[in-house]
Amino acid sequence: MVTQRALLAYAAYEEPSRSAQIQRVLAIPGKCHTRSLVHFLERPEIDALLAAPEQTTWFGRRDHAPLLVAVQTGLRLSELTGLRRTDVILGTGAHVRCMGKGRKERCTPLTKSTVAVLKAGLGEPARRNTAILFPNASGSRLSADSVEDLLDKHVAVAGRTCTSLCKNASPHMCFATIYPS
């Protein structure tokens, strides 16, 4: 991707007759703005969020597992929903491998409690597509919208017991929290 400044620098090289005007444009400073800090969840908020899914149903267990993995590993939403069953190693040195932003491979260790939840989930009968780790009802990959919806649903439930949990929690906010469980 070519930036405007790079394009102007190239134009100055190609059109020397206009270089003075281009230099004046390039001398204009860029916008400086502060970036807001990404908020994260505190330990009681995480505990309330992880306790929110009703784990007596398949959907509740399915919702609990990606929330736990996301909170423990800090995976991005796209990395989490793209996980396949083969990306998870549950034996000695349990870890999850994924292709991250910029095609970088990430390998993140898993705690014993997360391994236990994943083993239970992998032991359940697979929906149509057996390759996806966290499938939707039809067996395909969860979409970003469906993850936001399930997060909103569980934040509302968790908000009843943990009043500090904000109502507008986003996947980025919740998944940016690395929490050893």
C-alpha positions in Angstrom: 0.0 0.0 0.0 1.4 3.4 -1.0 1.0 6.2 1.4 0.3 9.7 0.3 3.7 10.9 1.5 5.4 8.2 -0.5 3.4 9.1 -3.6 4.3 12.8 -3.2 8.0 11.9 -2.8 7.8 9.9 -6.0 6.0 12.7 -7.8 8.8 15.1 -6.8 11.3 12.8 -8.3 9.3 12.4 -11.5 8.3 16.1 -11.8 11.3 18.3 -10.7 9.4 21.4 -11.9 6.9 20.9 -9.2 9.3 19.8 -6.5 9.1 23.1 -4.6 5.3 22.9 -4.2 5.5 19.2 -3.3 8.2 20.0 -0.7 5.8 22.5 0.9 3.1 19.9 1.1 5.4 17.3 2.5 6.5 19.9 5.2 2.9 19.9 6.6 3.1 17.8 9.8 0.9 14.7 10.1 -2.0 14.6 12.5 -1.0 13.7 16.0 -3.7 12.2 18.1 -3.8 10.2 21.2 -5.0 6.6 21.0 -7.3 5.4 23.7 -6.2 2.6 25.9 -7.8 -0.8 25.3 -9.6 -1.7 28.5 -9.4 -5.1 29.9 -11.3 -7.2 32.4 -10.4 -7.7 36.0 -10.2 -11.1 37.6 -13.7 -11.0 39.2 -15.2 -9.9 35.8 -13.4 -12.8 34.0 -14.6 -15.3 36.6 -18.2 -14.0 36.3 -18.0 -14.1 32.4 -16.6 -17.7 32.4 -19.3 -18.8 34.9 -22.1 -17.3 32.8 -22.6 -20.0 30.1 -25.0 -22.8 31.2 -22.7 -25.8 30.9 -25.5 -28.4 31.0 -26.2 -27.8 27.3 -24.0 -28.3 24.2 -24.3 -24.6 23.4 -23.3 -23.6 26.9 -20.2 -25.9 26.9 -19.3 -24.7 23.4 -19.6 -21.0 24.5 -17.6 -21.6 27.6 -14.7 -23.3 25.8 -13.8 -20.4 23.4 -14.3 -17.8 26.1 -11.8 -19.7 28.3 -9.3 -20.3 25.5 -9.5 -16.6 24.5 -9.1 -15.2 27.9 -6.3 -17.6 28.8 -4.3 -17.3 25.5 -5.1 -13.8 24.3 -5.9 -15.0 20.7 -7.5 -12.5 18.3 -11.1 -13.2 17.3 -10.1 -14.4 13.8 -7.5 -16.7 15.3 -10.0 -18.1 17.8 -12.7 -18.8 15.3 -10.3 -20.3 12.8 -8.9 -22.9 15.2 -9.1 -26.5 13.9 -9.1 -29.6 16.1 -5.6 -30.4 14.7 -4.3 -27.0 16.0 -4.7 -28.1 19.7 -2.2 -30.5 21.3 -3.6 -31.7 24.7 -0.9 -34.1 25.8 2.4 -33.2 27.5 3.2 -29.6 26.8 -0.4 -28.8 25.9 -0.6 -25.8 23.5 -2.6 -24.3 20.7 -1.1 -23.3 17.3 -2.6 -20.7 15.0 -1.7 -18.5 12.1 -1.9 -14.9 13.4 -1.9 -11.5 12.0 0.7 -11.0 9.3 0.9 -14.8 8.7 2.8 -15.3 11.9 2.5 -18.6 13.5 1.7 -18.5 17.2 2.1 -21.3 19.8 0.4 -20.6 23.1 0.6 -23.0 26.1 -2.6 -24.1 27.8 -3.3 -24.6 31.5 -4.6 -27.9 33.0 -8.1 -26.5 33.5 -8.3 -25.3 29.9 -7.0 -28.7 28.7 -9.7 -30.5 30.7 -12.5 -28.3 29.1 -11.1 -28.9 25.6 -10.8 -32.6 26.2 -14.4 -32.7 27.3 -15.5 -30.7 24.2 -13.5 -32.8 21.8 -15.0 -36.0 23.3 -18.5 -34.9 22.5 -20.1 -36.1 19.2 -18.9 -33.8 16.4 -21.3 -31.7 14.4 -21.2 -31.9 10.6 -17.7 -30.5 10.2 -15.3 -32.3 12.5 -12.3 -30.1 11.6 -13.6 -26.9 13.4 -12.7 -26.6 17.1 -15.6 -24.3 18.0 -18.4 -24.9 15.5 -21.7 -23.2 15.2 -25.0 -25.2 15.2 -24.6 -26.3 11.6 -21.0 -27.4 12.2 -19.2 -24.6 10.4 -16.9 -21.9 11.7 -18.3 -19.3 14.1 -18.6 -15.9 12.5 -17.4 -12.7 14.2 -21.0 -11.6 14.6 -22.0 -14.8 16.3 -19.1 -14.5 18.7 -20.2 -10.9 19.5 -23.8 -12.1 20.1 -22.7 -14.9 22.4 -20.4 -12.6 24.3 -23.2 -10.0 24.7 -25.5 -12.7 26.0 -23.0 -13.9 28.5 -21.9 -10.4 29.6 -25.6 -9.7 30.3 -25.8 -12.8 32.5 -22.5 -12.2 34.2 -23.4 -8.5 34.8 -26.1 -9.7 37.3 -23.5 -11.1 39.6 -20.6 -8.8 38.8 -21.8 -5.2 38.6 -18.4 -3.8 37.5 -18.6 -5.8 34.2 -19.4 -3.2 31.6 -22.4 -3.7 29.3 -20.5 -2.9 26.1 -17.7 -5.4 26.4 -16.3 -6.3 23.0 -14.4 -9.4 21.9 -11.3 -7.3 21.6 -11.7 -6.1 25.2 -12.4 -9.6 26.6 -9.9 -11.5 24.5 -7.1 -9.0 25.2 -7.0 -10.2 28.8 -4.5 -12.9 29.4 -5.5 -14.7 32.5 -3.9 -17.8 33.9 -6.7 -20.0 35.1 
